[in-house]
Structures are given as structure tokens and as C-alpha cells.
Amino acid sequence: MEQKVTIIGLGFVGLSLASFLSSRQVKVTGIDSNKKKIDLLRSNIPDFFEPKLEQYLKKGRKYQEFSTKINPKTINSNFIFIS
């Protein structure tokens, strides 16, 4: 069964979790109110340094979706994390 996770808040904890899970082929929807951050993440560029973060973002790219708004996919997630 395909796992779907939504993470609301993409700071240190949320983005680290999102990048790790997506690198393990878990479908992740990441939501943050900061549009600049979302635009950077869509280009695999984090707004802070964490070892291996860029590597995990690139590895899991096809399993990631980043947005500034909660959408219907959120309702269909197996897990929702607020960080």
C-alpha cells in the first residue's frame, strides 16, 4: 500500500522529516505559508543547512509536492504531521 504523508510546517523538523520520508519513496505533501521557501524547495534548495538534506531532497524529488495551501490531497493522507 502506498503511504501518503502531509507535513504542515517546513522548518527544521518538518523539512528534515519530509526529505527523509520522500527519499524512502513515501509520497509527501509539504505545506508552509512562506511562498519563497516553497519556491526554493521546488528547485531542491533548502533555506537552511542540515547534513544530507539536499541529498535527500534530490533523491526523493518525484515523491514530493510542496504548497502554500492545504488541498484535497491532505485529507487522503495516511498521516498528517504539524511541525
C-alpha positions in Angstrom: 0.0 0.0 0.0 1.3 3.4 -1.0 1.9 5.6 2.1 0.9 9.3 1.9 2.1 11.9 4.4 1.3 15.5 4.8 3.6 17.8 6.8 2.4 21.2 7.8 5.3 23.5 8.6 8.6 23.1 6.8 11.1 24.4 9.3 14.0 22.3 10.6 11.8 19.4 11.9 9.2 19.4 9.1 11.5 19.7 6.1 14.0 17.2 7.6 11.2 14.7 8.0 9.7 15.4 4.6 13.0 15.0 2.8 13.9 11.8 4.6 10.5 10.1 4.0 10.4 11.1 0.3 13.9 9.7 -0.1 12.4 6.4 1.1 9.7 6.6 -1.6 6.9 7.8 0.7 4.6 10.4 -1.1 5.0 13.6 0.9 3.0 16.8 0.6 4.8 19.6 2.4 2.8 22.8 3.3 4.3 26.1 4.5 2.9 29.6 4.5 6.2 31.1 3.2 6.0 31.2 -0.6 9.7 32.0 -1.1 10.6 28.8 0.9 8.2 26.8 -1.3 9.6 28.2 -4.5 13.2 27.3 -3.3 12.1 23.7 -2.3 10.5 23.1 -5.7 14.1 23.7 -7.0 15.5 21.3 -4.4 17.1 24.2 -2.5 16.5 24.3 1.3 16.6 27.6 3.2 18.9 26.2 5.9 21.8 23.8 6.2 21.3 20.3 7.5 23.8 17.5 6.6 22.4 15.4 3.7 19.3 17.5 3.4 19.9 18.5 -0.2 20.8 14.9 -1.0 17.5 13.6 0.4 15.5 16.3 -1.4 17.1 15.4 -4.7 16.7 11.6 -4.1 13.0 11.9 -3.2 12.0 14.6 -5.7 9.4 12.5 -7.6 7.7 11.7 -4.3 7.4 15.4 -3.1 4.9 18.1 -3.5 5.3 21.5 -1.9 2.5 24.0 -1.5 1.4 27.1 0.5 -2.2 25.9 0.7 -3.9 22.8 2.2 -5.6 20.9 -0.6 -7.8 17.8 -1.0 -4.7 15.5 -1.1 -4.2 16.4 2.5 -7.4 14.7 3.5 -6.4 11.5 1.8 -3.0 11.2 3.7 -2.3 8.3 5.9 -0.6 10.6 8.4 -0.6 14.4 9.0 2.2 16.0 11.0 2.1 19.5 12.2 5.6 20.8 12.9 
